Amino acid sequence: MTLSRKFELLGGVATVVLGLVAPFCRHGVADTFRLYWLWPSLLLEALVLFIIPGSLVAIGSYLHA
């Protein structure tokens, strides 16, 4: 695997990790679990805005690399 492919794959993995961490950064770790338990719409918002797009980028970079 060439260096450019490793860089692309690393970028995809970093994107999905940031997508998973971003909802916790918006409300704080303790408040995130409390708010998501009370309002499932916040979980849906996190999925649509951060987690699903980050996962698609990671899958695309894996397939492309």
NUKE-633467 format. One line per field, with one value per residue: x negated, y negated, z of N, C-alpha, C in turn; residue number from 1; residue in three letters; chain. Coordinates in pm, whole numbers, plus 50000, padded with zeros to 5 digits. Layout:
<nodes>
n_u: (X ...)
n_v: (Y ...)
n_w: (Z ...)
ca_u: (X ...)
ca_v: (Y ...)
ca_w: (Z ...)
c_u: (X ...)
c_v: (Y ...)
c_w: (Z ...)
seq: (NUM ...)
type: (ala ...)
mol: (A ...)
</nodes>
This chain:
<nodes>
n_u: (49915 49940 49802 49978 50225 50240 50252 50499 50674 50627 50725 51000 51062 51006 51206 51443 51398 51394 51658 51791 51710 51792 52074 52050 51887 52046 52240 52113 51979 52115 52366 52449 52525 52735 52911 52959 53094 53330 53429 53479 53465 53235 53040 53102 53047 52769 52691 52766 52628 52356 52254 52344 52264 51983 51923 51985 51789 51561 51601 51603 51340 51197 51278 51185 50912)
n_v: (50117 49786 49470 49256 49386 49489 49250 49152 49348 49316 49058 49104 49271 49093 48907 49050 49099 48839 48778 48942 48835 48570 48520 48549 48338 48120 48099 48175 48454 48577 48447 48524 48798 48778 48597 48731 48951 48837 48695 48839 48733 48580 48774 48876 48647 48630 48864 48811 48574 48613 48884 49074 48943 48932 49204 49286 49149 49275 49540 49496 49400 49625 49810 49677 49662)
n_w: (50000 49910 50018 49977 49967 50224 50364 50273 50374 50647 50679 50632 50851 51059 51013 51073 51342 51447 51386 51565 51806 51805 51883 52161 52227 52180 52387 52618 52800 53020 53015 52762 52768 52950 52821 52577 52667 52757 52534 52249 51995 51978 51957 51705 51556 51598 51470 51203 51139 51208 51259 51060 50810 50857 50876 50616 50471 50572 50485 50208 50169 50241 50044 49819 49863)
ca_u: (50000 49856 49817 50099 50342 50242 50298 50642 50742 50614 50820 51134 51076 51011 51337 51544 51372 51445 51803 51839 51675 51856 52192 52009 51828 52150 52312 52036 51998 52220 52495 52487 52601 52859 52999 53001 53192 53456 53475 53421 53443 53095 52964 53126 52971 52627 52672 52780 52529 52217 52211 52367 52172 51847 51912 51982 51657 51464 51623 51557 51194 51148 51299 51101 50771)
ca_v: (50000 49666 49368 49178 49467 49491 49117 49145 49434 49251 48946 49159 49315 48973 48846 49123 49078 48705 48785 49003 48750 48438 48500 48535 48206 48018 48083 48230 48598 48612 48398 48594 48917 48736 48537 48830 49037 48764 48651 48924 48656 48539 48887 48877 48534 48667 48964 48752 48469 48646 49024 49136 48891 48975 49345 49296 49104 49380 49652 49454 49394 49763 49869 49608 49694)
ca_w: (50000 49897 50122 49951 50006 50371 50406 50245 50470 50777 50678 50650 50990 51143 50993 51148 51486 51479 51381 51688 51921 51794 51969 52301 52243 52173 52513 52729 52808 53117 52966 52641 52802 53015 52722 52479 52730 52765 52403 52142 51872 51978 51904 51562 51502 51596 51365 51069 51114 51236 51259 50929 50708 50887 50840 50470 50426 50607 50393 50077 50164 50244 49912 49721 49889)
c_u: (49910 49887 49945 50225 50353 50294 50448 50721 50738 50710 50963 51160 51085 51147 51444 51523 51421 51596 51863 51815 51752 51982 52157 51951 51934 52215 52232 52070 52112 52358 52541 52570 52734 52957 53047 53103 53328 53513 53410 53400 53299 53005 52981 53050 52822 52599 52671 52667 52384 52180 52228 52276 52026 51823 51906 51848 51553 51479 51574 51406 51133 51162 51208 50954 50745)
c_v: (49876 49567 49286 49255 49478 49359 49103 49229 49374 49132 48993 49206 49195 48904 48918 49107 48940 48701 48848 48915 48618 48422 48483 48397 48096 47993 48125 48377 48634 48568 48472 48716 48881 48681 48639 48927 48968 48730 48736 48848 48603 48650 48896 48764 48566 48770 48900 48653 48515 48791 49089 49076 48931 49120 49363 49252 49212 49500 49618 49449 49534 49827 49806 49642 49838)
c_w: (50000 50008 50101 49989 50158 50426 50385 50345 50610 50787 50694 50791 51084 51131 51074 51299 51528 51475 51505 51810 51921 51878 52115 52327 52244 52308 52635 52746 52902 53068 52842 52673 52868 52912 52619 52538 52734 52628 52294 52011 51864 51926 51753 51494 51494 51489 51228 51041 51124 51207 51122 50821 50732 50851 50689 50413 50456 50514 50254 50066 50169 50107 49807 49737 49851)
seq: (1 2 3 4 5 6 7 8 9 10 11 12 13 14 15 16 17 18 19 20 21 22 23 24 25 26 27 28 29 30 31 32 33 34 35 36 37 38 39 40 41 42 43 44 45 46 47 48 49 50 51 52 53 54 55 56 57 58 59 60 61 62 63 64 65)
type: (met thr leu ser arg lys phe glu leu leu gly gly val ala thr val val leu gly leu val ala pro phe cys arg his gly val ala asp thr phe arg leu tyr trp leu trp pro ser leu leu leu glu ala leu val leu phe ile ile pro gly ser leu val ala ile gly ser tyr leu his ala)
mol: (A A A A A A A A A A A A A A A A A A A A A A A A A A A A A A A A A A A A A A A A A A A A A A A A A A A A A A A A A A A A A A A A A)
</nodes>
